[in-house]
Amino acid sequence: MDRCAGRRLADWLRNDGHDVLEARSLGPDPGDKALLELAESTDRVLVTIDTDFGELIYLREVSHAGLVRLPDVSAEQRIAMLSDVIEQHRPSLEDRSVVTIRGGRIRISRPPT
């Protein structure tokens, strides 16, 4: 869980039974590339509101275990959106897809086979 996604979202995920590792628990910010690599090495989907991860994944081809990019909205809205993604798109998350929510629309980019 990227720092910008928020502690309330992380707490909600934990309460829902998910194993969550928050970037804030790692000490000083290691940077986006390091977070993406850590998530991949521990087989975790990275949750963020940061737009920089698209460049790392698509232009620099940094490997990953999946990404959810939420909009910068209230914590309650992020929780509701992520809940919908988990409920409706779990197979895509398990398949290491990139899920982006923008303007109320969900875009799923599957990894190349």
Backbone as ProteinMPNN parsed JSONL, in Angstrom:
{"seq_chain_A": "MDRCAGRRLADWLRNDGHDVLEARSLGPDPGDKALLELAESTDRVLVTIDTDFGELIYLREVSHAGLVRLPDVSAEQRIAMLSDVIEQHRPSLEDRSVVTIRGGRIRISRPPT", "coords_chain_A": {"N_chain_A": [[0.843, -1.156, 0.0], [0.792, 2.007, -1.057], [1.992, 5.066, 0.383], [0.389, 7.299, -0.179], [-2.143, 6.28, -0.602], [-3.425, 5.914, 1.772], [-3.993, 5.43, 5.276], [-6.494, 4.667, 6.323], [-7.646, 3.19, 4.261], [-5.85, 1.066, 4.162], [-6.269, -0.019, 6.721], [-8.961, -0.789, 6.452], [-8.693, -2.792, 4.473], [-7.16, -4.692, 5.918], [-9.001, -5.316, 7.969], [-10.823, -6.575, 6.407], [-9.634, -8.925, 5.94], [-7.317, -9.036, 4.375], [-3.816, -9.303, 3.671], [-1.757, -6.793, 4.395], [0.847, -4.632, 3.532], [2.172, -1.686, 4.446], [3.68, 1.108, 2.9], [4.57, 3.127, 4.535], [5.468, 1.807, 6.774], [7.965, 0.992, 6.167], [9.902, 2.818, 6.681], [11.842, 5.66, 5.65], [10.675, 7.038, 2.54], [11.058, 4.793, -0.051], [10.869, 5.205, -2.746], [9.118, 5.078, -5.906], [9.818, 3.061, -7.805], [11.246, 1.196, -6.254], [9.203, 0.456, -4.472], [7.398, -0.79, -6.226], [8.979, -2.921, -7.105], [9.406, -4.246, -4.659], [6.771, -4.99, -4.029], [6.325, -6.746, -6.143], [8.276, -8.71, -5.641], [7.3, -9.845, -3.344], [4.939, -10.809, -4.12], [2.615, -9.137, -4.198], [-0.183, -7.033, -4.81], [0.075, -3.7, -5.693], [-1.325, -0.828, -4.265], [-2.328, 2.417, -5.036], [-2.552, 6.028, -5.406], [-1.038, 7.425, -6.998], [0.202, 8.545, -10.124], [2.592, 7.933, -11.371], [3.382, 5.283, -11.598], [2.483, 4.044, -13.912], [4.255, 4.879, -15.943], [6.587, 3.597, -15.063], [5.832, 0.909, -15.32], [4.905, 0.618, -18.02], [6.631, 2.081, -19.75], [9.254, 1.817, -18.758], [9.258, -0.81, -18.234], [9.224, -2.141, -15.735], [8.938, -4.906, -13.697], [6.022, -6.322, -12.122], [3.498, -7.244, -9.668], [0.933, -6.656, -10.069], [-1.315, -3.854, -10.033], [-3.291, -1.369, -8.522], [-4.773, 1.564, -9.304], [-6.124, 4.204, -7.815], [-8.401, 7.023, -7.803], [-7.737, 10.374, -6.554], [-9.586, 10.828, -4.137], [-11.988, 11.048, -1.434], [-11.332, 9.077, 1.544], [-13.418, 7.317, 2.112], [-14.638, 7.017, -0.386], [-12.519, 5.85, -1.823], [-12.312, 3.419, -0.463], [-14.813, 2.266, -1.08], [-14.557, 2.055, -3.871], [-12.326, 0.338, -4.141], [-13.326, -1.892, -2.884], [-15.322, -2.637, -4.72], [-13.677, -3.242, -6.926], [-12.208, -5.441, -5.942], [-14.28, -7.246, -5.48], [-15.492, -7.526, -8.035], [-13.419, -7.882, -9.876], [-11.455, -9.68, -9.078], [-10.13, -11.977, -10.317], [-8.627, -10.67, -12.319], [-6.892, -9.135, -10.779], [-5.485, -11.174, -9.525], [-4.203, -12.106, -11.714], [-2.188, -10.358, -12.187], [-2.793, -7.875, -13.321], [-3.127, -4.396, -14.329], [-5.14, -2.152, -12.795], [-7.077, 0.591, -13.29], [-8.851, 3.306, -12.047], [-10.778, 5.853, -13.186], [-12.641, 8.755, -13.478], [-14.936, 7.403, -12.699], [-14.879, 5.108, -14.179], [-13.607, 1.846, -14.848], [-10.582, 0.6, -15.878], [-8.906, -2.138, -17.177], [-5.795, -3.43, -17.608], [-4.276, -6.052, -18.906], [-1.478, -8.196, -18.252], [1.153, -8.848, -20.654], [1.159, -11.97, -22.442]], "CA_chain_A": [[0.0, 0.0, 0.0], [1.559, 3.246, -1.16], [1.654, 6.029, 1.437], [-0.664, 8.222, -0.603], [-3.451, 5.614, -0.623], [-4.033, 6.232, 3.056], [-4.056, 4.453, 6.364], [-7.865, 4.146, 6.475], [-7.822, 2.147, 3.249], [-5.056, -0.076, 4.626], [-6.98, -0.616, 7.86], [-10.148, -1.453, 5.915], [-8.25, -4.036, 3.835], [-6.803, -5.627, 6.989], [-10.241, -5.75, 8.611], [-11.505, -7.433, 5.436], [-8.89, -10.179, 5.872], [-6.195, -8.987, 3.442], [-2.478, -9.106, 4.216], [-1.374, -5.474, 3.891], [2.132, -4.045, 3.903], [2.131, -0.256, 4.142], [4.974, 1.725, 2.599], [4.98, 3.942, 5.689], [6.129, 0.95, 7.76], [9.304, 0.685, 5.662], [10.808, 3.913, 7.0], [11.823, 6.721, 4.642], [10.103, 6.648, 1.249], [12.08, 4.171, -0.891], [10.645, 5.592, -4.132], [8.114, 4.289, -6.612], [10.399, 1.861, -8.43], [11.539, 0.244, -5.18], [7.923, -0.073, -3.982], [6.879, -1.707, -7.234], [9.83, -4.121, -7.064], [9.119, -4.948, -3.404], [5.459, -5.62, -4.188], [6.496, -7.877, -7.064], [9.085, -9.77, -5.011], [6.501, -10.466, -2.288], [3.696, -11.218, -4.784], [1.544, -8.273, -3.695], [-0.728, -5.98, -5.663], [0.342, -2.381, -5.122], [-2.458, 0.084, -4.325], [-1.8, 3.773, -5.019], [-3.261, 7.051, -6.167], [0.06, 8.04, -7.748], [0.168, 8.238, -11.56], [3.934, 7.637, -11.882], [3.62, 3.851, -11.766], [2.243, 3.688, -15.31], [5.512, 5.058, -16.669], [7.507, 2.529, -14.661], [5.362, -0.373, -15.839], [4.748, 0.557, -19.469], [7.765, 2.632, -20.49], [10.52, 1.261, -18.25], [9.038, -2.257, -18.155], [9.513, -2.665, -14.399], [7.999, -5.983, -13.445], [5.114, -6.052, -11.016], [2.543, -8.307, -9.351], [-0.379, -6.047, -10.219], [-1.411, -2.485, -9.538], [-4.593, -0.708, -8.523], [-4.604, 3.014, -9.254], [-7.366, 4.839, -7.412], [-8.347, 8.485, -7.911], [-7.519, 11.132, -5.32], [-10.903, 11.167, -3.589], [-12.03, 10.794, 0.013], [-11.025, 7.702, 1.96], [-14.639, 6.513, 1.985], [-14.81, 6.701, -1.807], [-11.47, 4.889, -2.2], [-12.692, 2.12, 0.098], [-15.928, 1.742, -1.885], [-14.041, 1.691, -5.194], [-11.481, -0.845, -4.029], [-14.228, -2.994, -2.573], [-15.909, -3.048, -6.003], [-12.631, -3.877, -7.745], [-11.918, -6.758, -5.383], [-15.45, -8.101, -5.678], [-15.816, -7.749, -9.442], [-12.258, -8.095, -10.744], [-10.433, -10.457, -8.369], [-9.271, -12.75, -11.232], [-7.677, -9.767, -12.986], [-5.852, -8.809, -9.793], [-4.659, -12.381, -9.347], [-3.48, -12.295, -12.977], [-1.171, -9.306, -12.258], [-3.251, -6.785, -14.185], [-3.135, -3.029, -13.831], [-6.52, -1.694, -12.729], [-7.104, 2.041, -13.117], [-10.178, 3.894, -11.938], [-10.74, 7.281, -13.509], [-13.941, 9.243, -13.921], [-15.959, 6.402, -12.441], [-14.71, 3.966, -15.082], [-12.531, 0.931, -14.492], [-9.827, 0.086, -17.022], [-8.041, -3.237, -16.786], [-4.738, -3.738, -18.57], [-3.715, -7.357, -18.561], [-0.056, -8.32, -18.619], [1.376, -9.63, -21.882], [1.324, -13.399, -22.199]], "C_chain_A": [[0.897, 1.23, 0.0], [1.078, 4.221, -0.076], [0.445, 6.88, 1.062], [-2.052, 7.59, -0.596], [-4.168, 5.745, 0.716], [-4.137, 5.074, 4.031], [-5.459, 3.865, 6.528], [-8.137, 3.036, 5.472], [-7.055, 0.89, 3.661], [-5.747, -0.787, 5.787], [-8.226, -1.369, 7.39], [-9.769, -2.792, 5.27], [-7.891, -5.084, 4.88], [-8.053, -6.191, 7.66], [-11.046, -6.669, 7.707], [-10.724, -8.736, 5.202], [-7.71, -10.203, 4.915], [-4.88, -8.733, 4.185], [-1.921, -7.824, 3.596], [-0.007, -5.083, 4.426], [2.087, -2.585, 3.474], [3.535, 0.288, 3.914], [5.477, 2.525, 3.796], [5.714, 3.113, 6.74], [7.57, 0.618, 7.358], [10.333, 1.757, 6.015], [10.726, 4.989, 5.944], [11.33, 6.176, 3.297], [11.187, 6.069, 0.342], [11.959, 4.548, -2.367], [9.727, 4.599, -4.832], [8.665, 2.993, -7.2], [10.676, 0.789, -7.372], [10.256, -0.359, -4.609], [7.346, -1.098, -4.95], [7.671, -3.011, -7.225], [9.588, -4.931, -5.789], [7.773, -5.671, -3.499], [5.575, -6.851, -5.091], [7.236, -9.018, -6.386], [8.325, -10.492, -3.894], [5.115, -10.871, -2.795], [2.487, -10.464, -4.24], [1.103, -7.293, -4.771], [-0.465, -4.655, -4.966], [-0.875, -1.496, -5.33], [-1.925, 1.495, -4.139], [-2.81, 4.745, -5.602], [-2.271, 7.787, -7.072], [0.023, 7.603, -9.213], [1.521, 7.811, -12.125], [4.169, 6.155, -12.169], [3.374, 3.38, -13.191], [3.497, 3.815, -16.143], [6.495, 3.941, -16.339], [7.12, 1.195, -15.302], [5.419, -0.422, -17.364], [5.941, 1.094, -20.26], [9.097, 2.028, -20.057], [10.448, -0.244, -18.041], [9.495, -2.861, -16.826], [8.481, -3.749, -14.106], [7.212, -5.723, -12.177], [4.191, -7.248, -10.809], [1.115, -7.802, -9.449], [-0.404, -4.685, -9.558], [-2.869, -2.056, -9.573], [-4.321, 0.77, -8.346], [-5.967, 3.637, -9.008], [-7.264, 6.349, -7.603], [-8.147, 9.122, -6.544], [-8.864, 11.674, -4.85], [-10.882, 10.841, -2.099], [-11.751, 9.318, 0.313], [-12.247, 6.804, 1.8], [-14.865, 6.093, 0.534], [-13.76, 5.694, -2.281], [-11.809, 3.497, -1.693], [-13.802, 1.49, -0.74], [-15.431, 1.277, -3.256], [-13.209, 0.417, -5.129], [-12.31, -2.072, -3.686], [-14.872, -3.535, -3.853], [-14.892, -3.767, -6.877], [-12.352, -5.289, -7.244], [-13.07, -7.721, -5.665], [-15.65, -8.481, -7.145], [-14.629, -8.181, -10.306], [-11.126, -8.87, -10.066], [-9.555, -11.276, -9.324], [-8.244, -11.875, -11.967], [-6.553, -9.373, -12.044], [-4.909, -9.99, -9.597], [-3.803, -12.661, -10.578], [-2.452, -11.187, -13.219], [-1.528, -8.173, -13.221], [-3.048, -5.433, -13.508], [-4.578, -2.549, -13.928], [-6.487, -0.199, -12.413], [-8.546, 2.509, -13.056], [-10.031, 5.39, -12.187], [-12.112, 7.683, -14.022], [-15.053, 8.223, -13.74], [-15.881, 5.176, -13.328], [-13.512, 3.143, -14.641], [-11.887, 0.427, -15.781], [-8.886, -0.989, -16.514], [-7.07, -3.505, -17.927], [-4.069, -5.022, -18.125], [-2.261, -7.428, -18.994], [0.086, -9.105, -19.919], [1.595, -11.093, -21.549], [2.582, -13.917, -22.839]], "O_chain_A": [[1.661, 1.46, 0.937], [-0.086, 4.2, 0.324], [-0.418, 7.145, 1.898], [-3.049, 8.313, -0.584], [-5.397, 5.69, 0.77], [-4.337, 3.918, 3.658], [-5.596, 2.682, 6.839], [-8.791, 2.047, 5.804], [-7.562, -0.223, 3.519], [-5.801, -2.016, 5.825], [-8.512, -2.463, 7.877], [-10.438, -3.802, 5.49], [-8.275, -6.246, 4.744], [-8.153, -7.396, 7.89], [-11.863, -7.455, 8.187], [-11.11, -9.551, 4.364], [-7.149, -11.269, 4.66], [-4.85, -8.035, 5.199], [-1.645, -7.785, 2.397], [0.259, -5.191, 5.623], [1.978, -2.281, 2.287], [4.465, -0.037, 4.653], [6.682, 2.59, 4.038], [6.499, 3.657, 7.516], [8.309, 0.022, 8.142], [11.51, 1.617, 5.683], [9.654, 5.221, 5.387], [11.543, 5.009, 2.967], [12.138, 6.771, -0.003], [12.852, 4.241, -3.156], [9.581, 3.451, -4.415], [8.03, 1.944, -7.096], [10.373, -0.386, -7.578], [10.218, -1.549, -4.296], [6.861, -2.15, -4.534], [7.088, -4.09, -7.328], [9.567, -6.161, -5.831], [7.654, -6.828, -3.095], [4.971, -7.885, -4.808], [6.856, -10.178, -6.542], [8.667, -11.62, -3.539], [4.234, -11.227, -2.013], [1.476, -11.061, -3.871], [1.919, -6.79, -5.544], [-0.751, -4.508, -3.778], [-1.403, -1.416, -6.439], [-1.165, 1.758, -3.207], [-3.798, 4.341, -6.215], [-2.66, 8.679, -7.826], [-0.167, 6.423, -9.506], [1.582, 7.363, -13.27], [5.081, 5.817, -12.923], [3.992, 2.413, -13.636], [3.78, 2.948, -16.97], [7.155, 3.402, -17.227], [7.98, 0.448, -15.768], [5.92, -1.389, -17.938], [6.224, 0.592, -21.347], [9.964, 1.76, -20.889], [11.448, -0.881, -17.711], [10.075, -3.947, -16.79], [7.281, -3.522, -14.255], [7.658, -5.008, -11.28], [4.108, -8.143, -11.651], [0.19, -8.453, -8.964], [0.376, -4.398, -8.65], [-3.591, -2.342, -10.529], [-3.713, 1.186, -7.359], [-6.847, 3.607, -9.868], [-6.165, 6.903, -7.568], [-8.361, 8.488, -5.511], [-9.228, 12.817, -5.126], [-9.859, 10.404, -1.571], [-11.912, 8.446, -0.54], [-12.117, 5.65, 1.393], [-15.238, 4.952, 0.261], [-14.073, 4.789, -3.054], [-11.62, 2.509, -2.402], [-13.732, 0.307, -1.072], [-15.842, 0.223, -3.741], [-13.366, -0.477, -5.96], [-12.018, -3.172, -4.155], [-14.956, -4.748, -4.045], [-15.207, -4.782, -7.498], [-12.271, -6.227, -8.037], [-12.85, -8.872, -6.044], [-15.945, -9.635, -7.453], [-14.823, -8.784, -11.362], [-9.964, -8.726, -10.445], [-8.334, -11.275, -9.162], [-7.117, -12.309, -12.204], [-5.396, -9.283, -12.454], [-3.692, -9.824, -9.515], [-2.799, -13.368, -10.495], [-1.903, -11.079, -14.315], [-0.65, -7.59, -13.856], [-2.831, -5.34, -12.3], [-5.166, -2.539, -15.01], [-5.937, 0.219, -11.394], [-9.362, 2.155, -13.907], [-9.279, 6.089, -11.508], [-12.675, 7.026, -14.897], [-15.999, 8.178, -14.527], [-16.732, 4.292, -13.236], [-12.529, 3.677, -14.127], [-12.565, -0.103, -16.662], [-8.156, -0.784, -15.544], [-7.474, -3.771, -19.059], [-3.387, -5.067, -17.101], [-1.861, -6.803, -19.975], [-0.765, -9.933, -20.244], [2.15, -11.423, -20.501], [2.883, -15.106, -22.735]]}, "name": "protein", "num_of_chains": 1, "seq": "MDRCAGRRLADWLRNDGHDVLEARSLGPDPGDKALLELAESTDRVLVTIDTDFGELIYLREVSHAGLVRLPDVSAEQRIAMLSDVIEQHRPSLEDRSVVTIRGGRIRISRPPT"}
